Amino acid sequence: MKGSLDSFAARLERELDAGSVSVEPATLKHYAVDDKAPSLVCVPGETAQLSAALRIASEMEAAVIPWGGGTSMKLGNPPHRFDAALALNRLNELIEHDDANLTATLQAGMELATVQERLGHKGQFLALDPPQPARATVGGLVAANTNGPRRMMYGAVRDQLIGIKMVLADGTSIKAGGKVVKNVAGYDLCKLFVGSLGTLGIITEATFKMAPLPERSATVLAQGPVGECLEFVSQLLRSTLLPAEIAILNSGALKATATITDAAAVAIWTEGFAEGVERHLRDLRRMAEAARLAAEIIRDHSHRLLWEKIRDFGAGEDLVAHRITVPLAAVAQVLTMTERKDFLAAPPAAVAFPGTGTIRLSTPADMATPADFGRLISLTKEHGGHVVMVAAPPEIKGAIDVWGPPPPTLPWRPMIGALPG
């Protein structure tokens, strides 16, 4: 950093309001990323203050990490430098909710649980369900491209984001997209910022398409051997049924959801109008029983609890978590290979989403080895996919590149330390 920490803090305090800058050790420890704490924490109260803070940081060549709810801070390689954390929790307003046109504009620091509560009064919701919604913020889930269950029905972050405002590293404010769903003017730059991990600038506002709250929701949970579960899912994907999400859970993942069994299971979430949901439940149960699986229907609190466990899978402490993305046709093969006892150092808990080609693996940190990541890289490359280590203790991450090898079209890639969460 060019200049001293004292001069950096003094400049920030002159531009921002009182109490916006802290160097208290307890506060700094709270914002640590991979055991590396910042030198100061800055909490701007409006976009103009955020612009000023970034301009000062740019002039002094300070390394800045934006911070939302902190839910995705384990993602990425350990930061080389961390001079300042820019916390966005004061940018937490619902700017506009156009319920007639099913759109809403939200400030980046607003927690998703608060968003859903506010929109729910109008019978609508934001169809994104990232882990830990009570902490996850709007800006963080866009920057991290965090997608949870129901992506199969509603699409990913990039499909629902229609407008965005950002502040670049030099303090310049920009915007892309708009506040209407059918906005086709110019380049769709919103897609560029989804998953940018805070490297292109800090998101301040986002406009999304909304969805009407479903009349009814329920789950069919079908349990049995892994082979029968995979065959059942194959038949389901070829059927005319339209579930909100399909999740395949191995025995380790089922134990994490408090379902104690040595078998695997398929959880099928269905929602919408009551008549359509009941039709889905009847057909799904009949298909599961024809596939020699034990099927049960889960409703209300039990339904919500199951999908909360699936949503938050791999988000705990002292875990090594991987996210695999492969073509839909390769999900069964890749999942079967990870189940082999001789493939990884320890049997992982696994949740696969066959409708979107995503598999999430979780292993206790004291049972994982760096060689596991290499095996997963080879496996996913063989099937035309890729794997990312999304969480691990710093001592494991420090020995590897958590993003894996770059695609052949990219001769180089900058190292990324952290992102807003």
C-alpha positions in Angstrom: 0.0 0.0 0.0 1.2 3.5 -0.9 1.3 5.4 2.4 0.6 4.5 6.0 -2.4 2.8 7.5 -3.0 5.9 9.6 -3.1 8.2 6.5 -5.4 5.7 4.7 -7.8 5.6 7.7 -7.7 9.4 8.1 -8.6 10.0 4.4 -11.5 7.6 4.7 -12.8 9.2 7.9 -12.8 12.6 6.2 -14.9 11.4 3.3 -17.3 9.1 5.3 -19.5 9.8 8.3 -18.5 9.2 11.9 -18.0 5.6 12.9 -17.6 4.3 9.4 -14.0 3.2 9.8 -12.8 0.8 12.5 -9.4 -0.6 13.4 -10.6 -2.5 16.5 -8.9 -5.9 16.7 -12.2 -7.7 17.5 -13.9 -6.1 14.4 -10.9 -6.9 12.2 -11.0 -10.6 13.3 -14.6 -10.9 12.3 -13.7 -9.9 8.8 -10.8 -12.3 8.4 -10.5 -14.3 5.2 -8.6 -17.6 5.5 -7.1 -16.4 8.8 -5.9 -13.1 7.2 -7.5 -10.1 8.9 -7.8 -6.7 7.2 -5.9 -3.6 8.5 -9.2 -1.7 8.8 -12.9 -2.1 8.1 -14.9 0.6 6.3 -18.7 0.6 6.4 -20.1 3.2 3.9 -23.7 4.3 4.4 -24.5 5.3 0.8 -23.2 4.8 -2.7 -21.4 8.1 -2.8 -19.4 7.1 0.2 -18.6 3.7 -1.3 -17.3 5.5 -4.4 -15.1 7.8 -2.3 -13.7 4.9 -0.4 -12.8 3.0 -3.6 -11.3 6.1 -5.1 -9.1 6.6 -2.1 -8.1 2.9 -2.0 -7.2 3.1 -5.7 -5.0 6.2 -5.2 -3.2 4.5 -2.2 -3.0 1.1 -4.0 -4.8 -0.6 -1.1 -6.0 -4.2 -1.5 -9.8 -4.1 -0.8 -12.3 -7.0 -0.3 -16.0 -6.3 -0.4 -18.1 -8.0 2.3 -21.8 -8.8 2.3 -22.9 -11.4 4.7 -19.7 -13.4 4.6 -21.3 -16.6 3.5 -19.0 -17.1 0.5 -15.7 -16.0 1.9 -14.3 -19.5 1.9 -14.5 -19.5 -1.9 -11.2 -18.6 -3.7 -7.5 -18.8 -3.0 -6.2 -17.2 0.2 -5.6 -13.4 -0.4 -2.1 -12.2 -0.8 -2.9 -8.8 0.7 -5.9 -7.5 2.7 -5.7 -3.9 3.6 -9.4 -3.0 3.9 -12.8 -4.7 4.1 -15.6 -2.8 2.6 -18.8 -3.9 4.4 -22.1 -3.3 2.6 -24.5 -4.0 5.4 -25.7 -0.4 5.5 -26.8 -0.5 1.9 -29.8 -2.6 2.7 -32.9 -0.9 1.2 -35.7 -2.1 -1.1 -35.5 0.6 -3.7 -38.5 -0.4 -5.7 -41.0 -3.3 -6.0 -43.1 -3.1 -9.1 -45.4 -6.0 -8.2 -47.6 -5.5 -11.3 -44.6 -6.2 -13.6 -43.0 -8.7 -11.3 -39.7 -6.8 -10.8 -37.8 -5.5 -7.7 -34.7 -3.3 -7.3 -32.7 -4.1 -4.1 -29.6 -2.6 -2.6 -26.6 -5.0 -2.4 -26.4 -5.3 1.4 -30.0 -6.5 1.9 -30.2 -10.1 3.3 -32.2 -12.5 1.2 -34.4 -13.5 4.1 -35.5 -9.9 4.5 -36.1 -9.7 0.7 -38.4 -12.7 0.8 -40.3 -11.3 3.8 -40.9 -7.9 2.2 -41.9 -9.4 -1.2 -44.1 -12.0 0.4 -46.5 -9.4 1.5 -47.3 -8.9 -2.2 -47.5 -12.6 -2.9 -44.2 -12.8 -4.7 -40.6 -14.0 -4.0 -37.1 -13.9 -5.5 -36.7 -17.5 -6.8 -33.1 -17.9 -5.5 -32.3 -19.9 -2.4 -28.6 -19.7 -1.6 -27.2 -21.2 1.6 -27.8 -19.3 4.9 -30.4 -16.8 3.5 -30.5 -15.0 6.8 -26.9 -13.8 6.2 -26.5 -14.1 2.4 -26.9 -10.7 0.7 -28.2 -9.6 -2.7 -24.8 -8.4 -3.9 -23.0 -11.4 -2.6 -25.2 -14.0 -4.3 -24.8 -12.1 -7.6 -21.0 -11.7 -7.2 -20.6 -15.4 -6.2 -23.3 -16.6 -8.7 -24.7 -18.7 -5.8 -27.5 -21.0 -7.0 -29.5 -23.3 -4.7 -32.4 -25.7 -5.0 -35.1 -24.8 -7.5 -32.6 -23.7 -10.2 -34.1 -26.4 -12.4 -37.5 -24.6 -12.5 -36.6 -21.0 -12.1 -33.1 -20.7 -13.6 -29.9 -19.4 -12.2 -28.9 -15.9 -11.0 -28.0 -14.8 -14.5 -31.5 -15.8 -15.7 -33.3 -13.6 -13.1 -31.0 -10.6 -13.0 -32.2 -7.8 -15.4 -30.4 -4.7 -14.1 -27.4 -3.9 -12.0 -25.4 -0.9 -10.6 -21.8 -1.1 -9.6 -18.9 1.1 -8.5 -15.6 0.3 -10.2 -12.2 0.2 -8.5 -11.5 3.9 -9.2 -14.8 5.0 -7.7 -16.7 5.4 -11.0 -20.4 4.4 -10.9 -21.8 2.4 -13.8 -25.1 0.6 -14.6 -26.2 -2.1 -17.0 -29.6 -3.5 -17.9 -32.8 -1.9 -16.6 -36.0 -2.3 -14.7 -38.1 -4.1 -17.3 -38.0 -7.8 -18.2 -38.0 -7.3 -22.0 -35.0 -4.9 -22.1 -33.1 -5.6 -25.2 -31.1 -2.4 -25.7 -27.3 -2.8 -26.0 -25.0 -5.5 -24.7 -26.2 -7.6 -21.8 -23.5 -6.6 -19.4 -25.3 -8.0 -16.4 -24.1 -11.4 -17.3 -20.5 -10.2 -17.2 -20.8 -9.2 -13.5 -22.6 -12.4 -12.4 -19.9 -14.5 -10.7 -17.2 -11.8 -11.0 -16.3 -12.3 -7.3 -15.9 -8.6 -6.7 -13.0 -8.3 -9.1 -14.7 -6.0 -11.6 -16.2 -3.7 -9.0 -18.6 -3.7 -6.1 -22.3 -4.2 -6.8 -24.6 -1.6 -5.2 -28.0 -2.4 -6.6 -29.6 -5.3 -8.5 -32.9 -5.6 -10.2 -34.5 -9.1 -10.5 -37.5 -10.7 -12.0 -39.9 -11.9 -9.3 -42.1 -15.0 -9.2 -45.5 -15.6 -7.6 -45.6 -17.5 -4.4 -46.6 -21.1 -5.1 -50.0 -22.2 -3.8 -48.6 -25.5 -2.5 -45.3 -27.3 -2.1 -44.3 -30.9 -1.2 -41.6 -33.5 -1.7 -41.4 -37.1 -2.8 -38.5 -38.8 -1.0 -37.6 -42.2 -2.7 -35.0 -44.4 -1.0 -33.0 -47.4 -2.2 -29.7 -48.5 -3.7 -27.8 -45.9 -5.7 -28.2 -47.8 -9.0 -32.0 -47.8 -8.7 -32.1 -44.2 -7.7 -30.1 -43.2 -10.8 -32.4 -45.2 -13.1 -35.4 -43.6 -11.5 -34.0 -40.2 -12.1 -33.3 -41.1 -15.7 -36.9 -42.1 -16.2 -38.1 -38.9 -14.4 -36.1 -36.6 -16.7 -37.6 -38.3 -19.8 -41.1 -37.9 -18.4 -43.5 -34.9 -18.9 -43.4 -34.0 -15.2 -41.9 -30.6 -14.3 -40.5 -30.7 -10.7 -39.0 -27.6 -9.1 -35.8 -29.6 -8.3 -34.4 -33.1 -8.2 -31.7 -34.0 -5.7 -29.8 -37.3 -5.4 -28.4 -37.8 -1.9 -25.9 -40.5 -1.0 -25.9 -42.1 2.4 -23.4 -39.5 3.8 -25.6 -36.6 2.7 -28.7 -38.3 4.1 -27.1 -38.5 7.5 -26.3 -34.8 7.2 -30.0 -34.2 6.7 -30.8 -36.3 9.8 -32.2 -39.2 7.7 -30.3 -42.2 9.0 -30.0 -44.8 6.3 -27.3 -46.8 4.5 -29.1 -46.3 1.2 -29.3 -43.4 -1.2 -32.4 -41.3 -1.9 -33.9 -39.0 -4.5 -35.8 -35.9 -3.3 -38.2 -34.4 -5.8 -39.6 -30.9 -5.0 -42.8 -30.1 -6.6 -44.7 -26.8 -6.3 -47.4 -24.7 -7.9 -51.2 -24.9 -8.0 -52.6 -27.4 -5.6 -54.2 -29.6 -8.3 -50.9 -29.8 -10.3 -48.9 -30.6 -7.1 -51.2 -33.5 -6.1 -51.0 -34.9 -9.7 -47.2 -34.7 -9.5 -47.1 -36.5 -6.1 -49.3 -39.3 -7.4 -47.3 -39.9 -10.5 -43.9 -39.6 -8.8 -44.8 -42.0 -6.1 -46.1 -44.5 -8.7 -42.9 -44.2 -10.7 -40.7 -44.6 -7.6 -42.4 -47.7 -6.5 -42.2 -49.1 -10.0 -38.4 -48.5 -9.8 -38.4 -50.6 -6.5 -37.8 -47.6 -4.3 -39.5 -46.9 -1.0 -41.3 -43.6 -1.5 -42.9 -41.2 1.0 -44.5 -37.8 0.6 -43.2 -35.0 2.8 -45.1 -31.8 3.4 -45.1 -28.6 5.4 -42.4 -28.3 8.1 -40.7 -31.5 7.2 -40.5 -30.5 3.5 -39.0 -27.1 4.3 -36.5 -28.7 6.8 -35.3 -31.2 4.2 -34.6 -28.6 1.5 -33.0 -26.3 4.0 -30.5 -29.1 4.8 -29.9 -29.7 1.1 -29.6 -25.9 0.5 -26.9 -25.5 3.2 -25.1 -28.7 2.4 -21.3 -28.2 2.6 -21.6 -24.8 4.4 -20.3 -26.0 7.8 -17.0 -25.5 9.4 -13.9 -27.8 9.1 -15.1 -29.2 5.8 -13.5 -29.6 2.4 -16.2 -29.0 -0.2 -16.1 -29.3 -4.0 -18.6 -28.2 -6.7 -18.6 -30.3 -9.8 -20.3 -29.2 -13.0 -20.7 -31.7 -15.9 -23.1 -32.2 -18.8 -26.4 -33.7 -17.7 -25.7 -37.0 -19.3 -22.5 -37.4 -17.2 -24.0 -36.8 -13.8 -24.7 -40.5 -13.1 -21.3 -41.7 -14.2 -19.4 -39.0 -12.2 -21.5 -39.6 -9.1 -21.0 -43.4 -9.3 -17.2 -42.9 -9.6 -17.1 -40.7 -6.5 -18.9 -43.4 -4.6 -16.1 -45.9 -5.2 -14.3 -46.7 -1.9 -10.8 -46.5 -3.6 -11.4 -43.2 -5.5 -11.0 -40.6 -2.7 -9.2 -40.7 0.6 -12.5 -40.8 2.5 -16.1 -41.5 1.3 -17.7 -38.0 0.6 -21.2 -36.9 1.4 -22.7 -36.1 -2.0 -25.7 -34.2 -3.3 -26.3 -34.2 -7.1 -28.7 -32.1 -9.0 -29.2 -34.0 -12.3 -31.4 -31.3 -13.8 -28.6 -28.8 -13.8 -25.5 -31.0 -14.0 -24.1 -30.0 -10.6 -22.7 -32.3 -7.9 -21.6 -31.1 -4.5 -19.2 -33.2 -2.4 -18.3 -32.6 1.3 -15.5 -34.3 3.3 -14.3 -33.7 6.9 -11.1 -31.6 6.6 -9.1 -34.1 8.7 -10.0 -36.9 6.3 -9.3 -35.1 3.0 -6.1 -34.9 1.0 -4.8 -32.6 -1.7 -4.6 -35.6 -4.0 -8.4 -35.8 -3.9 -8.7 -32.6 -5.9 -6.4 -33.9 -8.6 -8.5 -37.0 -9.0 -11.6 -34.9 -9.3 -10.0 -32.7 -11.9 -9.1 -35.7 -14.0 -12.5 -37.2 -13.6 -14.5 -34.1 -14.5 -12.2 -33.2 -17.4 -12.8 -36.7 -18.8 -16.5 -36.0 -18.9 -16.3 -32.5 -20.3 -16.8 -30.6 -17.0 -14.8 -28.9 -14.3 -14.5 -28.8 -10.5 -13.9 -26.1 -8.0 -12.8 -26.4 -4.3 -15.4 -24.1 -2.8 -14.3 -24.4 0.8 -11.3 -25.7 2.7 -9.0 -24.8 5.6 -6.2 -22.3 4.6 -3.5 -25.0 5.1 -5.1 -27.1 2.3 -6.0 -24.2 0.0 -2.5 -22.7 0.3 -1.0 -25.7 -1.5 -3.2 -25.7 -4.6 -5.2 -23.4 -7.0 -8.8 -24.0 -5.9 -10.1 -23.1 -9.3 -8.2 -26.0 -11.0 -6.4 -25.7 -14.3 -7.7 -22.9 -16.7 -9.5 -23.8 -19.8 -7.3 -24.2 -22.9 -8.8 -21.0 -24.4 -7.4 -19.0 -21.4 -3.6 -18.7 -21.4 -3.6 -17.1 -17.9 -6.0 -16.2 -15.1 -5.5 -13.7 -12.2 -5.5 -15.1 -8.7 -8.7 -14.3 -6.8 -8.6 -14.0 -3.0 -12.1 -13.4 -1.9 -15.5 -12.0 -2.7 -18.6 -10.5 -1.1 -20.9 -13.1 0.5 
